[in-house]
């Protein structure tokens, strides 16, 4: 049953912000290279607004936060919850008189510094003097007490575009919590760094086969091609309990955009997802987390360096996957704040350095399956735990196919019919 949805007056928003766009951030060559997402990131010119994409936060700012005027809100945010000038969403809301009563932080914490999987304690923010409720510690969903006396819960996280990137599960939990509390849920939309056309990988198994966790809650294929606002619309349309949902849409974002096309600088949404290039590879290279091999944590290029002391560099470098190139490499992981205990700490690893040659054509899930199939050929290969991959991708089918010796092509093609069905089903939820 489809429930009420509001796109904060879309026509009015477009009129309000059509007068001009924020300037692009600087002319520093390093910043430009980072925005480009690596060599050959875009095969054609950007297709968005001349001044770059404006995220929901900026659209809200241009409209003087009319959608939240006079409301008491909770804000789900992190270090990447900023506008093109670097202003944090809490500052933008407070500027317009919105009362931010509580902050809610996802995995990695409000400052975005905690390592992957590291539990984060609730605290009080020293700068703003408001409580920070951790949604990656004792609980993963706001309680009724957390939402008490609030008029709305506002979500402004930069997502990674893949199911096991836990922010999408935080989105779904917050949508659910807002519905249970009878308050409005407001999403300030941001770009999907994988674009809106790329849909890849398996859907999750029934929950009696693979228990739900923050890694595998989102519906649809592993790479869903939805923005946070669109995912909220999709989830809301499949709920029985009514949720008052308001989306503040972006201006200028198109479905075929890769990050280089947005005109926006990259602010890491988590400590190890440091570049747009890494974000493109992440849905594939992060699958290596389920193995005894290193996914590059503790190096200068997490998710772009893959290997182990026992890995076959030549075999990995010989892989052929659309949108990527491979180069044999040696690397040594070291402990760091973002990776306090990386695999093979202080040990030299044989492996491969992955580069994105065409961000739009890249097939990251195919990349991940190819890496797993190649690594498995080593006698020293092992899964991190028996069900680690199952929990990561939400299904037992991938591990079963790999262990049976199915080809990469057969494994990827097995998801085609489910992907086609999802593309049709998601149409009513698309905003761009």
N, C-alpha and C positions, 0 to 999 in steps of 0.2 A: 504494500500500500504506500503510495507516494505521499509524503508529508509536506507541510508548508515550508517554503524556501523563499528567502529574499536575497536578491543581489542588490546591495545598497545602491539606491536608485541608479541603475546603470546608465540610463539616458542622461540623468543629471550629472553623474560623475564624468561622463565623456564630455559634456559641455563645460564643466568646471575646469578640467585639466587640459582642454584642447588648446589653450592659449600659449602653452609653452612647456618645454621639458627641461629637467635639470641638465646641466652640462656634464659631459663625461669626465671621469675622475682622472685628471692630470695627464701629462704627456711623458711620464717616466717610462723609458724603454722596458724596464723590468716589469712594471705594472701592465704595460701593453702586452707583453709576451704572456703574462699570466692570464690576462683577459682572453687572449686568443686560444687558450686551451691546448697549446702544443702545436707542433708543426702540422700544417694541412688540416687544421681543425674544422674549417668550413669550406665546402666545395663550391659555394656560390655566395654572392653578396648577402649581407643581412637583409631580412625581410620585414623588420619591425619599424617602429617609429624612428625618424631621423635622429632624434636626441637620445635614443636608447629606451629600453623598457622601464616603465615606472611600476614599482611593486605596489601591492595593496596599501602598505604603510604610507607611501608617498601620495597615493590617491586620497587616502583618508586625511592626510595632512593638508592637501590642497583644498579639501572640502571642509576644513576647520573641524574635523572630527565630528561632523553632524550626526553620524550614525551612533555615536556614543555620548552625545552631549547630555550632561547632567546625570550620567550613570556611574554607579560604583562597580568596578570591574576587577576581575582577576586576570593576570596576563601571563600566558605561557610563552616564555622567551628564552633566548640564549645569546651567545656572543655574536652570532650572525644576524640577529634581529635589528638590523640597522638600515638606514636609508643611504642614498648615494653620497651623502655628505658625512656619513659616519655617525649620525645621531641615532641613539638607541630608541626603540619603540616606546619605552616607558617615558623618555624625555619628550617625544612627540606627543604622546597622549596627555601628559601633564601640562604641556604648553597650552593645550586647548581646554584645560580645566577638567579633564576626565579624572575621576578619583580612582587611582590604582591602589586597591586595598591590599592585594596579595600578589606575589609573583610565584610562578610555578616553573620548575626547571626539569628538563628531560635528562636522558643519559648525557654524561659529560658535564652536567651542572650548568648553572646560570652563566658562569664565566667561560664555559667550554673548555676546561683544562683537564678534567678527570679522564683517566684512561678508559678504554673500552671495557665494559663489564664491571667497572669499579663502582661500588655503591656510593651514593651521594647523600649526605645528611641534610636535613632541613636546617635552616638557619635564619638569621635576620640580616638583611642587606645593610651594610654600614653607610652606603652612599644615600640610599633612598629611605632608610628607616622603616622598611616594610618587611614582613615575613617572606621568606622564600620556602615554599613547600616543595620538597623533592619528590618527583615522580619516578625516581630511579634509586630507590632505597628500600624503606620498609613497605612502600606501596607504589603502584604504578598508575593509579587512578585517583583523582580528587575525591575526597569523602564529602558527605553532606555537610559536615562541620566546616570543611575547607571553603565551601561555596556559600556558607551562610551569610546573609545580608548582602550578597552580590546581585547585581542586575544582569550581569553578562560575564561570560568567560571568553576571553580574547586569545586566539591562537596566532602566533607569529613566529614560526620556526621555518628555517630553510631546510627542506627535505632533500634526500638523496635519490629518490625516484625508484627505489627497489624495496621489496617487502621486508627484508631483514635489516634495513636501516631503521632503527627503532622509533624514529620520530613519527612515522605514519601510524604505528600502533598507539603512540601517545595521543595523536589526533583522534583516533577512534575511541579511546578510553575517555578523553575529555568530552567528546560529543555525547557519549553515553552518560557521563556524569552530569552534564548540563541538562540533559533530558530528564534524568531522575530528580534533579533539584528544581526543575521547572523554570530554569533561567535560559536566557538567550545564549547561543554559541555563535561567536563571530570569528571568521577566518580572514586574516589579512593575507591575500594570496601572493605567492612568489613563484618564480620559474622552476619547472622540473629540469634539473641539469642534464637529464638524459633526453630532453625533448618530449613532445607529446605524441609523436608518431611511433616511437620505438616500443613494441610490446613483445616480450620474450619470456620463455621459461615456463615451468609447470605451475598449475594451480595447487593449492594445498589439499592434502588428503582430509577425509573426515576426522574429527577430533578424537575419535576413539582409536585412530591409527597413529596420529602424531599429535600429542597434547599441544594446546595453544600456548604460546609465549609471546613476548614482545618481538621476537624474531619472525613470527609467521602469522600474525593476526589478519593482515590486510587481504581483502578479497582480490580475485583476479589472478593473472599470471604473475610470476616473480617480478618482472619489469612491467609495470602497469600503464605507463604513459599518461598519468593523471597529475595535475597539480594538487596541492593540498585542498584547495577549494573544491575542485572537482571530485576528489576522493570523499570529502565530506558530503557533497551532494549525492554521490553514488550510495554511500553507506546510509544516509538519511532516508533515501528512497526505498531501502530494503529493511527498514525498521518497523516494528509494530508500535513502538512508543513514539509519540510526536516530540520532535525537537524543533524549537524555534531557531532556524539557521539563517544567518546573514553572511554573505560573502562580499568582501571588498575586493573587486577584481583588479587585475593589473591593466595597465594601458600599454598597448604596443606589442604584447607578446603573441607570437604565432606558434602553432604546433610544430612546425618544421625547424624551429630554432635550436641550435646548440648554444652553449654558453657564450661563445665568441660573438654570436649575433645579437646578444642582449645589450651590448654596450656597457655592461656592468663589471666592476671589479669583483674578484672572487674573495669572499670572506669565508675561511674554512668553517663549515658547520660542525665539524668535530676535529679533534687534534691531529688525526692522521689522514684526513681527506683534504689534502693541502692545495690541490690544484684542480681546475676543470678537467684536465687530462686524466688525473687519478679517478675523478668521479665517473668518467666514461668507462674506465676499465673495472671499476669497483664491483659491479654486479657479477663479474666473472672471477676476478682475482681474489675476492673475499671468500669464495668457495674453498680456497686453500686453507682458510682458518680451521676447517673441519678435519684437516690432516696433520701429520707430524711435520710437514714442510713449513717453511717460513713464508708469510705473505708480505714480508718487507717491513714489518713493524720494527722500530729500533734502528732504522736506516734513514737516509735523507729522502727516500722515495717510497714510502709505504704504498702497497698495492700496485706498484710498478716494478718492483723487484721480487722475484719469486725463486725459491730454491731451498737447498739443504746441503749439508756436507756430502751426502750420498747421491744428490741429484745429477742427472745426465744433462749437462749444459748444451751439448750438441743437439740432443733430441728436442729439448725445449726450444732452442733457437731455430730449429727446422720447421716449427709449426707455421701453418698458413691459415690465418683467420682474417676475414674482411675488416678493414679499418685499422689494423694493428701491424706493427713490425716487431721483430724479436732479435736481440743481440746477446750472445753469450756473455755472462758477467760473473764476477766474484764479489761478494759483499760480506760484511761482518756486522751483525746486529749488536747494538749496545743499549744498555738500560738508559731510559730517559723518562721525563715526566709523563709523556704521552704513551710510553711503553716501558713500564718499570721492570718487567720481567719477560722480555721477548724470547721467542724460540731461538735456540742456538746462540744465546747471549755470549758474546766475545769469541765465537767460533766462526771461522771462515766457511762460507757457503758457496757451493757451485750453483749456478742458476742462470736466469735470463733477465734482461732489462726489457721492459715492454714500452713501446712508444705508440701513441695514437697518430696514425697517418691521415685518417679521415673520420672525424668525430661523427659525422652524419651517417656514414656507411658502416660504422663499427658495430659489431655484433658481440657484445660483452658476455652474454650467457654462453654463446658458442665458445668464446675464449675460455671461460671457466671449465666447461666440459672437456675441452681439448687439454687444458693443463692437468686436470684430474686424471684423464685417461693416460697421459704421458707419464706423470709421476707414479702412477700405479704399477708401471712396468718395472720399477726398481724393487729389488728384493728387500730393501730396507723400508719400503713404504708402509705406513700404518695410518689408520683413521685415529683421530684424537680420542674419540670414544666410539662405541658401536653405533650410537644414534646421532652423533654430532652433525653429520650432513643432513640427516632427516629433519632435525629440529631447525637447521639453518634455512632449508628450502621449503619446509612444510610438507614434505612428501617422502615416502620411502622409495619411490619409483626410480629416482636418479641413481641412488646408491645401488639398487638392485640391477639396473641396466649396466652400470659400470662393472660391477662384479661378475655379471654374465658375459662381459666382453663385447657388448653392443658397440657399434661404431658411433663416432661423434655425430655424424649426419643422422643416423637412425634415432639417436636419443633426442636430438633437437627437433626432428620432424615429428616425433610422437606427440608434441604439444600443439601442433598446427590447428587441429579442429577446435580445441579449447580456446586458443588465442582468437580464432575467427569468431567464435561465439561471444567471447568477451567484448571484442571490438563492436559488435552489433549491440550488445546489451548496454555498453557504457555511453552510447550516443546521446541519450537524453540527459546525461550528466555533464557533457562537455560545455564549456563556456567560451572557448576560443576557436 
